[in-house]
Amino acid sequence: MATKKTAPAKAGAKKTAVKSAGGSKSLPAKSGAASKAKGDGTRERPWVLRTPSGGSEFEAFRDPALDPPALVVKVGKTELRYHLRCVDDLHAMLEKHGDWMLLGSADEQKPAADGTVEAWGRSSKNPVGGWYGIKKGLRGRFGMYVPPVLKALGLAEVENLPKNNRMRAIGS
């Protein structure tokens, strides 16, 4: 993973160590940026998160022991898995994008709106060359379940409106 040069933090700014899928990053703390997620992102203590619209609660955790390593999302009894690298890859894409991006969540069987996080999560042009979702039939909803994880890690801001939510990177 390439190291990116960043401007020095403002004098007196607190730094927060953030454990991402690829390691630790030191980001300036921003008020309201990180969610108040319960848990620590492990199988034993998963994050308890809410969808961007606030309509549903779900659990998520990293499981690097799976093959392939996965970000596991549990919604009721349903378990979705995304390539674990999606956290770092999405953050890097959002930093490069440099602005707010619509989430555009959609089931696997439905097309994703162009220019959305959901469309990027299944595009042949992303770093994995296609779907980040691992389980066939449950590969969609990337734009609904992955952004709150980035928010919990302090890597992104995510809007929490009833519809048309957006996200952008923190730490650019």
Buried (B, 14 or more C-beta within 10 A) or exposed (E): EEEEEEEEEEEEEEEBEBEBBBEEBEBBBBEEBBBEBEBEBEEEEBBBBBBBBEEEEBBBBBBEEEEEBBBBBBBEEEEBBBBBBBBBBBBBBBBEBEEEBBBBBBBBEEEBBEEBBBBBBBBEEBBBEEBBBBBEEBBBBBBBBBBBBBBBBBBBBBBEEEEEBBBBBBBE
